[in-house]
Amino acid sequence: MAQPHKIELKTISASGQISLGKAFAGQHVQLEQLPDGRWMITPVEVIPAHLKWAHTEAVTTQIKKFLAWKTTTPMEETDVDKLEDELIR
């Protein structure tokens, strides 16, 4: 069920700040000024630049393929000695 629409009146301080309250502390937001002068504040998730590679379509596809493979492939115990021999060759 959708939460009820909530309207609050806030005053911009002399330093240009608006307090949204402790419930929003530490969250990242996008602040958009609309053509009619209104402001829209939207919560966002920020991906660090060095991790953007993990959020590409190629990686998502690989993860989906792995998850599909995992559901159809039974687990088996690994023979560590055999694996080591194969890696050394």
N, CA, C and O of each residue as an XYZ file, in Angstrom:
356
protein
N       0.851     -1.186      0.000
C       0.000      0.000      0.000
C       0.891      1.243      0.000
O       1.884      1.301      0.725
N       0.537      2.214     -0.800
C       1.312      3.454     -0.903
C       1.183      4.272      0.370
O       0.137      4.296      1.018
N       2.273      4.939      0.709
C       2.243      5.799      1.884
C       1.457      7.063      1.549
O       1.446      7.497      0.397
N       0.802      7.658      2.545
C       0.030      8.879      2.286
C       0.950     10.024      1.878
O       2.096     10.104      2.319
N       0.436     10.894      1.041
C       1.165     12.077      0.586
C       1.400     12.982      1.790
O       0.482     13.226      2.574
N       2.618     13.478      1.939
C       2.955     14.296      3.103
C       3.538     15.619      2.622
O       4.423     15.637      1.766
N       3.055     16.703      3.161
C       3.564     18.032      2.819
C       4.038     18.696      4.109
O       3.320     18.714      5.108
N       5.260     19.245      4.076
C       5.804     19.983      5.208
C       6.286     21.335      4.715
O       6.733     21.461      3.575
N       6.199     22.324      5.548
C       6.703     23.647      5.234
C       8.055     23.810      5.916
O       8.163     23.652      7.132
N       9.094     24.130      5.131
C      10.440     24.307      5.655
C      10.910     25.716      5.302
O      10.453     26.306      4.323
N      11.825     26.245      6.108
C      12.413     27.558      5.851
C      13.893     27.380      5.560
O      14.596     26.675      6.283
N      14.358     28.019      4.504
C      15.774     27.967      4.159
C      16.519     28.895      5.106
O      16.155     30.060      5.262
N      17.569     28.367      5.740
C      18.319     29.155      6.714
C      19.134     30.243      6.016
O      19.228     30.275      4.789
N      19.721     31.130      6.817
C      20.537     32.216      6.275
C      21.743     31.675      5.507
O      22.261     32.347      4.615
N      22.193     30.465      5.847
C      23.337     29.867      5.142
C      22.894     29.059      3.925
O      23.728     28.438      3.265
N      21.594     29.054      3.615
C      21.083     28.369      2.427
C      20.764     26.904      2.633
O      20.665     26.159      1.658
N      20.601     26.468      3.870
C      20.353     25.054      4.144
C      18.906     24.794      4.529
O      18.220     25.649      5.089
N      18.464     23.576      4.205
C      17.148     23.086      4.619
C      17.371     21.788      5.378
O      18.082     20.908      4.893
N      16.784     21.653      6.547
C      16.904     20.423      7.318
C      15.725     19.517      6.989
O      14.565     19.915      7.096
N      16.045     18.292      6.587
C      14.988     17.326      6.294
C      14.716     16.409      7.481
O      13.767     15.624      7.453
N      15.537     16.500      8.518
C      15.347     15.693      9.719
C      16.322     14.533      9.785
O      16.925     14.148      8.784
N      16.465     13.989     10.971
C      17.440     12.930     11.219
C      17.121     11.652     10.452
O      18.027     10.864     10.180
N      15.883     11.430     10.104
C      15.513     10.217      9.359
C      16.217     10.156      8.009
O      16.382      9.072      7.449
N      16.631     11.297      7.484
C      17.276     11.349      6.172
C      18.786     11.577      6.269
O      19.456     11.708      5.244
N      19.324     11.625      7.479
C      20.754     11.913      7.681
C      21.616     10.898      6.947
O      21.377      9.693      7.028
N      22.612     11.389      6.233
C      23.565     10.530      5.543
C      23.123     10.001      4.203
O      23.910      9.354      3.512
N      21.881     10.257      3.809
C      21.396      9.770      2.514
C      21.847     10.695      1.398
O      21.995     11.901      1.593
N      22.065     10.109      0.215
C      22.377     10.899     -0.968
C      21.066     11.250     -1.665
O      20.154     10.427     -1.749
N      20.983     12.479     -2.162
C      19.776     12.907     -2.872
C      20.156     13.659     -4.139
O      21.239     14.233     -4.249
N      19.244     13.639     -5.074
C      19.356     14.460     -6.279
C      18.414     15.639     -6.082
O      17.239     15.454     -5.764
N      18.921     16.832     -6.268
C      18.119     18.041     -6.103
C      17.904     18.639     -7.486
O      18.855     19.027     -8.163
N      16.651     18.706     -7.892
C      16.318     19.170     -9.238
C      15.415     20.406     -9.148
O      14.385     20.392     -8.473
N      15.822     21.466     -9.839
C      14.974     22.648     -9.893
C      14.146     22.564    -11.165
O      14.687     22.510    -12.270
N      12.837     22.553    -11.000
C      11.915     22.432    -12.130
C      11.694     23.798    -12.777
O      11.902     24.826    -12.132
N      11.274     23.821    -14.047
C      11.093     25.086    -14.762
C      10.142     26.065    -14.074
O      10.286     27.280    -14.211
N       9.164     25.525    -13.328
C       8.200     26.423    -12.667
C       8.703     26.937    -11.314
O       7.965     27.617    -10.601
N       9.974     26.613    -10.949
C      10.550     27.117     -9.707
C      10.495     26.139     -8.554
O      11.134     26.364     -7.526
N       9.741     25.052     -8.701
C       9.679     24.060     -7.621
C      10.976     23.268     -7.576
O      11.711     23.194     -8.560
N      11.245     22.673     -6.410
C      12.411     21.810     -6.226
C      11.928     20.396     -5.982
O      10.959     20.183     -5.253
N      12.591     19.438     -6.581
C      12.259     18.035     -6.346
C      13.501     17.363     -5.762
O      14.585     17.433     -6.342
N      13.334     16.716     -4.617
C      14.421     16.005     -3.951
C      14.125     14.513     -4.087
O      13.077     14.034     -3.653
N      15.064     13.785     -4.696
C      14.877     12.358     -4.952
C      16.029     11.571     -4.326
O      17.192     11.852     -4.615
N      15.720     10.582     -3.468
C      16.795      9.741     -2.921
C      17.482      8.977     -4.058
O      16.816      8.504     -4.979
N      18.808      8.859     -3.994
C      19.568      8.140     -5.013
C      20.611      7.252     -4.352
O      20.967      7.452     -3.191
N      21.094      6.272     -5.100
C      22.221      5.466     -4.679
C      23.389      5.860     -5.562
O      23.250      5.940     -6.783
N      24.523      6.102     -4.960
C      25.701      6.542     -5.697
C      26.661      5.362     -5.828
O      26.983      4.694     -4.845
N      27.114      5.117     -7.061
C      28.076      4.049     -7.328
C      29.448      4.695     -7.506
O      29.620      5.529     -8.395
N      30.421      4.330     -6.684
C      31.767      4.887     -6.859
C      32.296      4.579     -8.267
O      32.029      3.509     -8.813
N      33.036      5.508     -8.839
C      33.529      5.375    -10.205
C      34.316      4.080    -10.404
O      34.209      3.448    -11.456
N      35.100      3.681     -9.410
C      35.921      2.482     -9.585
C      35.104      1.184     -9.518
O      35.652      0.108     -9.757
N      33.812      1.263     -9.199
C      32.956      0.079     -9.164
C      31.903      0.072    -10.277
O      31.078     -0.839    -10.346
N      31.933      1.079    -11.141
C      30.925      1.154    -12.207
C      30.963     -0.060    -13.123
O      29.932     -0.446    -13.675
N      32.144     -0.673    -13.296
C      32.265     -1.848    -14.163
C      31.334     -2.967    -13.714
O      30.852     -3.744    -14.539
N      31.077     -3.054    -12.403
C      30.254     -4.136    -11.875
C      28.769     -3.924    -12.136
O      27.960     -4.817    -11.884
N      28.410     -2.759    -12.635
C      27.006     -2.433    -12.876
C      26.708     -2.296    -14.362
O      25.787     -1.582    -14.758
N      27.500     -2.991    -15.182
C      27.290     -2.955    -16.625
C      26.390     -4.111    -17.046
O      26.200     -5.074    -16.302
N      25.846     -3.999    -18.241
C      24.978     -5.051    -18.775
C      25.752     -6.363    -18.932
O      25.205     -7.442    -18.705
N      27.030     -6.263    -19.322
C      27.839     -7.478    -19.511
C      27.987     -8.246    -18.203
O      27.852     -9.470    -18.185
N      28.258     -7.551    -17.126
C      28.423     -8.221    -15.827
C      27.088     -8.775    -15.352
O      27.032     -9.884    -14.820
N      26.023     -8.022    -15.535
C      24.693     -8.501    -15.149
C      24.349     -9.785    -15.897
O      23.787    -10.713    -15.317
N      24.684     -9.838    -17.176
C      24.432    -11.037    -17.984
C      25.231    -12.220    -17.456
O      24.702    -13.326    -17.346
N      26.505    -11.996    -17.128
C      27.335    -13.075    -16.586
C      26.782    -13.599    -15.264
O      26.775    -14.805    -15.019
N      26.323    -12.692    -14.422
C      25.768    -13.100    -13.124
C      24.497    -13.922    -13.331
O      24.304    -14.938    -12.663
N      23.628    -13.493    -14.253
C      22.391    -14.242    -14.528
C      22.705    -15.632    -15.065
O      22.051    -16.605    -14.689
N      23.716    -15.731    -15.955
C      24.108    -17.042    -16.492
C      24.633    -17.936    -15.379
O      24.304    -19.120    -15.317
N      25.455    -17.362    -14.496
C      25.983    -18.150    -13.387
C      24.853    -18.651    -12.492
O      24.841    -19.822    -12.111
N      23.907    -17.783    -12.155
C      22.813    -18.194    -11.271
C      21.971    -19.293    -11.908
O      21.522    -20.211    -11.222
N      21.756    -19.202    -13.231
C      21.017    -20.262    -13.932
C      21.813    -21.567    -13.897
O      21.247    -22.629    -13.637
N      23.124    -21.495    -14.158
C      23.987    -22.676    -14.128
C      23.977    -23.302    -12.738
O      23.909    -24.523    -12.594
N      24.045    -22.448    -11.716
C      24.102    -22.921    -10.333
C      22.858    -23.717     -9.953
O      22.949    -24.682     -9.194
N      21.711    -23.327    -10.468
C      20.470    -24.012    -10.096
C      20.335    -25.366    -10.780
O      19.573    -26.214    -10.316
N      21.066    -25.585    -11.881
C      20.945    -26.858    -12.617
C      22.165    -27.754    -12.455
O      22.150    -28.892    -12.922
N      23.204    -27.278    -11.815
C      24.441    -28.047    -11.670
C      24.611    -28.480    -10.216
O      24.713    -27.645     -9.318
N      24.640    -29.798     -9.993
C      24.798    -30.250     -8.603
C      26.192    -29.928     -8.063
O      27.178    -29.921     -8.801
N      26.247    -29.667     -6.785
C      27.531    -29.388     -6.140
C      28.317    -30.686     -6.020
O      27.752    -31.758     -5.808
N      29.631    -30.563     -6.162
C      30.486    -31.720     -5.933
C      31.744    -31.275     -5.193
O      32.184    -30.130     -5.302
N      32.296    -32.199     -4.450
C      33.503    -31.889     -3.690
C      34.688    -31.751     -4.648
O      34.822    -32.518     -5.600
N      35.533    -30.773     -4.384
C      36.715    -30.543     -5.217
C      37.887    -31.359     -4.708
O      38.196    -31.360     -3.517
N      38.531    -32.051     -5.631
C      39.766    -32.772     -5.303
C      40.894    -31.746     -5.436
O      41.347    -31.461     -6.545
N      41.341    -31.198     -4.321
C      42.315    -30.118     -4.305
C      43.640    -30.557     -4.922
O      44.264    -29.791     -5.657
N      44.069    -31.768     -4.633
C      45.336    -32.256     -5.201
C      45.253    -32.327     -6.725
O      46.188    -31.918     -7.413
N      44.157    -32.834     -7.251
C      43.974    -32.929     -8.700
C      43.930    -31.532     -9.321
O      44.523    -31.294    -10.374
N      43.236    -30.628     -8.672
C      43.149    -29.256     -9.169
C      44.518    -28.602     -9.201
O      44.861    -27.919    -10.167
N      45.302    -28.806     -8.151
C      46.636    -28.241     -8.085
C      47.502    -28.802     -9.219
O      48.233    -28.053     -9.867
N      47.423    -30.102     -9.458
C      48.191    -30.715    -10.559
C      47.807    -30.099    -11.905
O      48.672    -29.824    -12.736
N      46.505    -29.884    -12.114
C      46.040    -29.316    -13.386
C      46.518    -27.863    -13.555
O      46.829    -27.432    -14.666
N      46.572    -27.130    -12.466
C      46.987    -25.728    -12.542
C      48.492    -25.589    -12.753
O      48.945    -24.633    -13.384
N      49.264    -26.533    -12.232
C      50.727    -26.480    -12.350
C      51.165    -26.859    -13.768
O      52.168    -26.333    -14.250
N      50.463    -27.733    -14.433
C      50.848    -28.183    -15.782
C      50.870    -27.077    -16.766
O      51.174    -27.299    -17.938
